[in-house]
């Protein structure tokens, strides 16, 4: 009968303390556990008294219950209620101002991946609109579950800080979307994306001009080198090697420039797609990211054209290298 009961989000009370403490102990970080980063963990050494005090002082202390069972809990409070020993939260307050901090989110292993954590988060985000919401997650060991979870909910990485305990924290922030700001940022993101694409093509065009000029100079030099009667035959031999070295260096340099240019282009595209995701919740349409998440459409995120663009100077560098070897053996 208990299995048919719905999951409810209720305010944490004294009757839930035993279950909350047990859940916190179950999810406490164990450095010896190699799977800790995948499953999620807690680092705050809260005692029963700490939780009891937060029952009345925290603006948000919720538990997800199914009948008599506590499946998870979320503890959050505003910057006005942070303790004097919370170094990280005080540091954030000096720059961010007012905020709500998600201090702990914990779900039992038996209820993992069942949407309990999302329901707890949404319950808070729907009610809190006055200031940004932050969550600080230990980054070593990397908390993969928490990272994926916060990105899915629309959180963005704000900064990374290392408190006195020596454990670096990744600070996530969620702000209520502002449609006008999103639209303005989307326009900037698209302009940057187009600029990066044009810049890459300009790099490739310049590479072809340089390569064509060097190839013409090499051809003329090799003609002088092949004519024994020419007074410049000896100089031509050295000059041909110098031109080949310049050509090889140029090809390698442009390969790297286009390689990083392709990365920048990918980053700009991802930024535009993320903004489209936010805008789609406000009636917008996905354009850059349309069908990109469908199976077999990975090429929409990383265009094969960019890869070919990067490989062209790599192939030319191979040709210049071969020419160098031939010139060296022919001396």
N, C-alpha and C positions, 0 to 999 in steps of 0.2 A: 504493500500500500504506500510506503514511504517513497518508493521509486517513482510514483506517479505525481508526487508533489512538485509544484513549480519552484524555481530558484527565486528567492526574494532578496532584495537589498534593504537592510534595516540598520538603524543606528545601533552601534555597538554599546553594550551595557555590561553591567557587572556579571550577568549570567553567561557572558561570552568569554570572559577573561581566561578561563582554563584552556579553552580551545585556541584562543589567539596565541597564548604563550606556547602551547604545544606546536602550533603551526610555525611560529617563529623559530623554534628550536629545530624543527624538521628542515627548514630552509636556510639555516645558518651556514655561512661559507665554511667549507672544509678544504683547506689548501691541498690536502692529499688526494682529493677527488678529481681525477682528470676530466670528468664530465660536468664539473660545476658550472663552467661557463656556458654550456649548452642548455642546462636546465634552469638557470637562474638561481640567485642566492641573496641572502641578507647579510649586511655587515654591522648594522647598528646593534649594539649589545643592550637592548632594552630589557629591563626587568619587569616583573609583574607590577611593581609600584609605578614604574614609568608609564606603562599602559593604563593603569588605573587613573593616574593623574591626567592623561590625555583624553580620557573619556569625557571629562567636563571642559577641558581647556581647548581642545582642537575643534576647529569649525567643522571638520569632516573626519569622522571615524565610523566607517561603515563595514558591515559584515555581509557576506553572501551566504544565505542559509537555505538549506533544503530540508524542511521539517526540523528535526532537532540538531541536524549536522551543520557545522560551520565549514563551508568550503573554501573561504578565503576572506581576507579583510584588506581595507585600504585606510591608511592614516595620512591625513594632510592638514596643514594649518598655514595661516598667513604669516607674513614677515613680522607682524606685530607680536606674534606668540613664539618666536624662535628663542631658544635658550642662550645664555651667555657663552656657553662652551661650543656653540655651533659655528665654528670658524668659517666653514664654506658658505653657509647661508648668510652670514654677516658680510662676507666678501662680495657675494652676489648683490646684496642689498645696496652696497655703495655705488654700484654702476647701473643696476636694473631698476632700483626703486622698489615699489610695492610688488608683491608676488604671492602666489600660493605654492607651497612646496609639498610635493608628494613625498612624504618621508619614507613610507613603507607600502609596498603592495605585495601581498603574499597569497598564494593559492596552494591548496594541498596537492600532493602528487597524484592522488586519486582523481582530482578534478582538473588536472592540467589539460590544456588545449581544448577546453570545453566552452570557452567564451566568458568564463567567470571574471577574469582580469579586465577584459574589455567592458563588461557591464559595469564593473566598479568604477573604472575610469570615466566612462560616459556619464554615469550617475553624477560624478563630481563636475565634469566639464559643462554639463547642461545647466548646473546651478551657479557655477562661478564664472562671472563675466566681467568683473571689475578690474582685473589685472592679469598679467601673464601667469601661466602655471609652469613650474619647473620640476625636474626630477633629476637627481644626481645618481649616477650608476658607476660602480667601480669598473675601471677599464682594464685592470690586470688582476686576475685573469679576465679575458674578454668575455663579457656577458652577452653572448650571441642572442639568447632568447629575448632579453630586455631591449637590445638594439633593434631587432626586427619588429618587436611589439610597438615601441615608441614611434618608429618611422611609419608604421601602418596607421597609427592614430593621428598622424599629422604633426608630430613633434619634430623639431629641428635641433641639430647639435649647436649649442650656444658657445661653449668654451670647454676647456679641460683645465682642471685645477688639482693641486696636490695638497691636501690638508696636513696638519702636523702628524697624523697617524701614518703618513707615507704612502697611502693608497690613492693613486690618481683617480679622480672622478671625471666622468664624461657628463656634462651638464646639458640636459635637454630642455627645450622651452616650447610651450604651446601658447599661441596668441589667437584670440578670436579673429577670424579672417575679415579683412576689410576689402570689399569688392573693388572700390576705386583704386586702392593701392595695388591689388592683385592685377588689375587690368593694365595699370601703368608699368608694373614690373614685367608683365608678360611682353609688352611692346619692347622694352629694353632687352629682354632675353632673346627675342626673335632677331632684333637688330644685331646683337652680339653674335648670334649664331650665323647670320648671313655674312657678317664681317669676317668671321673666322674662316668660313667657307671660301670667300673671295680671296682672302689672304693666302690660303693654301694653294689655290690655283695660280695666283701671282708668283708664289715661290716656285712652282713647277715651271711656269713660263720662263722665269729668269734663269732657272737651271738649264732649260733647253737652249736659251740664247748663249749662255756661258759655255755649255758643252759644244755647241756648234762652232763657236769661235775657236775654242781650244782644238777641236778636231781639224778645223781648217788649217790652223797654225801647225799642227802636228803633221798634216799631210804635206804642207809645203816644206817643212823641215826634213821629213823623210825623203822627199824628192832631192833635196840638196845633199843629203847623206848618201844617197844611192849614186851620185855623180862623182866618181873619183877625181875628175879634172877640176871640180869646184874647189876654190880656195877656202871655202867655209865648210868643207866636209867634216873636218875634225870638230869644229864648233857645233855643227848640226847634230852630231851624235850626242853631245852633252845636253844640248837644247831640247832634243826629243825626250830625253829622260826627265828633264825639268818640267816640260809641258805635261808629261804623263803623270808626274807626281802631283802637279797642281790639279789636273783633272781628277785624279783619285781622291785627293783631299776635298775638292769641291763636291764630288758625288757623295762622299761619306757625310760631309757637313749637311748637305741638302736632305739626305736620308734621315738624319737626326731631326732636322728642323720640321720636316713633314711628319715624322713620327710623333713628335710632341704636338704639332699642329693638329694632327688627327685626334690626339687625346683631348686637347682643348675643345675641339669641335664636338667630341662626344660629351664632354662635360656641359657645354652650352645646350646641346640637345636634351640632355637629361634634366637640366634646369627648366627648360621650356616645357618638358613633359610633366614635371612635378607641378608647375604652375597651372598647367591645363587640368591636372587632377583636382586641384583646389577649385578652379573655376567651374569645373563640371558639376560641382555640388551647388553652384549658384546659377545653373541654367546654361552654362557654356558648353561648347563642344570640343572634343579632343581632335586636334588637327595634326600636329607633329607626331603625337603618340597614338594616333588611330590604328587599331589592330596590332600595335607593337607587342602587346602581352599575349597574343594568341600563339598557340603552338606552331612552330615552324617559321615564325615571323621575326626571329631574333635579328635578322639582317636589317630590319627597320631601325634598330637601335644603333648598330654598328654597320654603316654602309660599306659594302665591298669596294665601292669606288675609292674610298679613302685608303684602303689597303693596297689597291693597285697603284694609286698615286705615290704611295710610300715605296713600293717595290721597284718602280721605274729607275730612280737614281741608284738604288741598291744594285740593280742589274748593270747599270752603266759603270758603277765602281768596280764591278767584277771585270768588265771589259778593259778598263784602265789598268787594273792590276795585272791582267794577262799581257797587256802591251808592255808594261814595265819588265815583266819576266822575260819576254821575248827580246827586248832591247838589251837587257843585261846579259843574256846568253849569247847574243850576237856580237858582243864587244870583243 
